[in-house]
């Protein structure tokens, strides 16, 4: 069993991430140096995605488009996922997920707002706190919460 403890980022990492974050809507293998950064900071860069991965994720699934597709499919539950970034699109180990009900009269904009308020805005700070305080690790490609 491989257990990976998550060390803190070095002082240069925040600047690299800041300068490259907008590029993250493309597959990382097409971004050159960004892929190197992801390798260097494995299990230390996180993303929040507005669906319950593995649904409505991957290349092209971001922003309002995710909610449009969820409504088109007629799902009754959607939500948000916080995961570690890896070389794939929305394929890194899942840190946390939270489900959100889909209502019959939802528009993509209303659903997007509900997912942000009921899931994303709760999950992301908790995930950052868990990482910062050493409460999670990656074991065999899956996130485990330390007791």
Rosetta blueprint (number, residue, H / E / L):
1 X L
2 X L
3 X E
4 X E
5 X L
6 X L
7 X L
8 X L
9 X L
10 X L
11 X L
12 X L
13 X H
14 X H
15 X H
16 X H
17 X H
18 X H
19 X H
20 X H
21 X H
22 X H
23 X H
24 X H
25 X H
26 X L
27 X L
28 X H
29 X H
30 X H
31 X L
32 X L
33 X H
34 X H
35 X H
36 X H
37 X H
38 X H
39 X H
40 X H
41 X L
42 X L
43 X L
44 X L
45 X L
46 X E
47 X E
48 X E
49 X E
50 X L
51 X L
52 X L
53 X L
54 X L
55 X L
56 X L
57 X L
58 X L
59 X L
60 X L
61 X L
62 X L
63 X L
64 X H
65 X H
66 X H
67 X H
68 X H
69 X H
70 X H
71 X H
72 X H
73 X H
74 X L
75 X L
76 X L
77 X E
78 X E
79 X E
80 X E
81 X E
82 X E
83 X E
84 X E
85 X L
86 X L
87 X L
88 X L
89 X L
90 X L
91 X L
92 X L
93 X L
94 X E
95 X E
96 X E
97 X E
98 X E
99 X E
100 X E
101 X E
102 X L
103 X L
104 X L
105 X L
106 X L
107 X L
108 X H
109 X H
110 X H
111 X H
112 X H
113 X H
114 X H
115 X H
116 X H
117 X H
118 X H
119 X H
120 X H
121 X H
122 X H
123 X H
124 X H
125 X H
126 X H
127 X H
128 X H
129 X H
130 X H
131 X H
132 X H
133 X L
134 X L
135 X L
136 X E
137 X E
138 X E
139 X E
140 X L
141 X L
142 X E
143 X E
144 X E
145 X E
146 X L
147 X L
